[in-house]
């Protein structure tokens, strides 16, 4: 699933905390929950008077000295005891939600939330190396920094997708694009392996008025946005290929 698409449909914002809380609630039920509490006791971690792992994780979300100190102690063992990681993520969920909202401009996509969680989970491996007092901040900061870097990297490989006019996928109005010379240029580009034969068929069908991009998507069972980006990339390669020759033709 790509974060870089545009649609008229309005979807509810993703909530990291609700997803993690549901996961921990399911995993901490019954004997597995009792086992996790026993593991906390083995590592001499104070459950702060809570009855189970979920209640413990939610207690750690509070901004008081005892909760912060216990969370820092818990983070000391996340590399050695993987079963503690989900508890830590639930404890940090409100802060991770804030990171996702900031990076998603108020409405984070599923990709953004997934990336934030992935980077936070990775940071849990390194948090124990830090001195107590900066571990939780390190995990949140790493989730923000690495997710932002990944967004920037992906942006370089995706076509901008601003909201489109209704007739975008119809033949271009420019006479040179729909002129008879388009076919030979496409043939030459295919022979030079600038574009594939599939790209050639897509451009011929949708840029000559034969069919719209929406029609091609329905006929082939393809995603409209994926086809649009594929055509845009192919046409970008064509422009680069014929750029030096424009003055001669």
C-alpha positions in Angstrom: 0.0 0.0 0.0 1.4 3.4 -1.0 1.1 6.5 1.1 1.5 8.8 -1.9 -2.0 8.7 -3.5 -5.0 10.9 -3.6 -8.6 10.0 -3.3 -12.0 11.6 -2.6 -12.7 9.0 0.0 -12.2 10.1 3.6 -10.8 7.5 5.9 -10.6 7.7 9.7 -7.2 8.5 11.0 -5.0 5.7 12.2 -4.6 5.4 16.0 -1.4 3.7 17.1 -2.5 3.4 20.7 -5.8 1.6 20.0 -4.0 -0.9 17.7 -1.2 -1.6 20.3 -3.6 -1.7 23.2 -5.8 -4.3 21.4 -2.8 -6.4 20.6 -1.5 -6.3 24.2 -4.9 -7.0 25.6 -5.2 -10.2 23.5 -1.7 -11.3 24.3 -1.9 -10.7 28.0 -5.1 -12.7 28.6 -5.2 -15.8 30.7 -2.0 -17.8 31.4 0.1 -15.7 29.0 -0.7 -12.6 31.0 0.2 -14.3 34.3 3.5 -15.5 32.7 4.3 -11.9 31.6 3.7 -10.6 35.1 6.0 -13.3 36.5 8.7 -12.2 34.0 8.4 -8.6 35.3 8.9 -9.9 38.8 11.9 -12.0 37.7 13.5 -8.8 36.4 12.6 -7.0 39.7 10.3 -4.6 37.9 7.6 -3.0 40.1 4.2 -3.5 38.5 3.0 -0.3 40.3 0.0 -2.0 41.8 -1.5 -3.0 38.5 -3.3 -6.3 37.9 -1.9 -7.2 34.5 0.4 -6.3 31.6 -2.1 -4.0 29.9 -2.9 -2.1 33.1 0.8 -1.8 33.8 1.6 -0.4 30.3 -1.2 2.1 30.6 0.1 3.1 34.0 3.5 3.8 32.5 1.9 6.4 30.2 1.4 8.8 33.1 3.8 11.7 33.4 5.0 11.3 36.9 8.4 10.5 38.4 7.5 6.9 39.3 6.1 6.0 35.9 9.1 7.6 34.1 11.6 5.8 36.3 9.9 2.4 35.9 9.7 2.8 32.1 13.4 3.6 32.0 14.1 0.4 34.0 11.9 -1.6 31.7 13.7 -0.2 28.6 16.9 -1.6 30.1 15.8 -5.1 29.4 14.0 -4.9 26.0 17.0 -6.3 24.1 17.2 -9.4 26.4 13.5 -9.9 27.0 11.5 -9.4 23.8 8.3 -10.0 25.6 8.6 -6.6 27.2 8.7 -4.7 23.9 4.9 -4.6 23.3 4.5 -3.3 26.9 7.0 -0.5 26.2 5.3 0.4 22.9 1.9 0.7 24.5 3.5 2.9 27.2 5.0 5.1 24.5 1.9 4.9 22.2 0.6 8.5 22.9 4.0 9.9 22.0 4.3 7.7 18.9 0.8 8.8 17.9 2.0 12.4 18.1 5.0 11.6 16.0 2.8 10.0 13.3 0.4 13.0 13.3 3.3 15.4 13.0 4.8 13.5 10.1 1.3 12.9 8.5 0.3 16.5 8.8 -2.6 15.7 11.2 -3.9 12.6 9.3 -1.2 9.9 9.2 -1.6 7.1 6.7 -1.3 3.5 7.6 2.2 3.5 6.0 3.3 6.3 8.2 2.0 4.6 11.4 3.6 1.3 10.4 6.9 3.0 9.7 6.8 4.8 13.1 6.2 1.6 14.9 8.9 -0.3 12.9 11.5 2.4 13.7 10.4 2.5 17.4 10.7 -1.2 17.6 14.2 -1.1 16.1 15.3 1.6 18.5 14.3 -0.7 21.4 17.4 -2.8 20.6 19.7 0.2 21.2 17.9 1.9 24.1 19.4 -0.4 26.8 22.9 1.0 25.9 21.9 4.4 27.1 22.0 5.8 30.6 18.7 5.8 32.5 16.8 9.0 31.9 17.1 9.2 28.2 16.0 5.8 26.9 12.3 6.7 26.3 13.2 10.0 24.6 15.7 8.2 22.4 13.1 5.7 21.1 10.6 8.4 20.3 13.3 10.6 18.6 14.6 7.7 16.6 11.1 6.8 15.4 10.6 10.4 14.2 14.0 10.9 12.6 14.1 7.5 10.8 10.5 7.7 9.6 11.1 11.2 8.2 14.2 10.0 6.4 12.2 7.1 4.9 9.4 9.5 3.8 12.0 11.7 2.0 13.6 8.7 0.4 10.3 7.4 -0.9 9.2 10.8 -2.1 12.0 10.8 -4.6 10.6 7.6 -6.2 7.0 8.6 -6.4 5.1 10.9 -8.7 3.4 13.9 -7.1 -0.3 13.2 -6.7 -2.2 16.4 -6.3 -5.9 16.3 -6.7 -6.6 15.7 -10.4 -9.1 17.2 -12.8 -11.8 14.8 -14.1 -10.5 14.8 -17.6 -6.9 14.1 -16.7 -6.8 10.6 -18.1 -8.1 11.7 -21.6 -5.9 12.3 -24.6 -3.6 15.3 -24.4 -4.7 18.5 -26.1 -1.2 19.1 -27.4 -1.2 18.4 -31.1 2.4 17.1 -31.2 1.5 14.4 -28.7 -1.4 13.0 -30.6 0.2 13.5 -34.0 1.1 10.5 -36.3 4.7 11.0 -35.2 4.0 9.6 -31.8 3.9 6.0 -33.0 7.4 6.0 -34.5 8.8 7.7 -31.5 7.3 5.1 -29.2 8.6 2.3 -31.5 12.1 3.8 -31.3 12.0 4.1 -27.5 10.9 0.5 -27.2 13.8 -0.7 -29.4 16.2 1.4 -27.3 14.6 -0.2 -24.2 13.7 3.3 -22.8 10.2 2.0 -22.2 8.7 -1.4 -22.1 6.2 -2.8 -24.6 3.6 -2.7 -21.9 4.3 1.0 -21.3 4.1 1.5 -25.1 0.6 0.0 -25.2 -0.5 2.0 -22.2 0.6 5.3 -23.7 -0.8 4.6 -27.2 -4.2 3.6 -25.7 -4.5 6.6 -23.3 -2.7 9.4 -25.1 -4.4 9.0 -28.5 -8.0 9.2 -27.4 -8.6 5.5 -27.9 -9.4 4.9 -24.3 -9.1 6.7 -21.0 -6.9 5.5 -18.2 -9.9 4.7 -16.1 -11.2 2.4 -18.8 -7.8 0.6 -19.1 -7.7 0.2 -15.3 -11.2 -1.4 -15.3 -10.4 -3.7 -18.3 -7.2 -4.9 -16.8 -8.2 -5.0 -13.2 -5.3 -2.7 -12.3 -5.2 0.1 -9.8 -5.9 3.5 -11.4 -3.2 5.4 -9.4 -0.6 2.7 -10.1 -1.3 3.0 -13.8 -1.1 6.7 -13.7 2.2 6.8 -11.9 3.6 4.1 -14.3 2.6 6.1 -17.3 4.0 9.3 -15.8 7.4 7.6 -15.2 7.4 6.2 -18.7 6.7 9.6 -20.2 9.4 11.1 -18.1 11.9 8.6 -19.6 10.6 9.5 -23.1 11.2 13.2 -22.4 14.7 12.5 -21.2 15.4 10.3 -24.2 14.1 12.8 -26.8 15.2 15.9 -25.0 18.4 16.6 -26.9 16.7 16.0 -30.2 13.7 18.4 -29.8 15.5 21.2 -31.5 16.1 19.0 -34.6 12.7 17.5 -35.0 
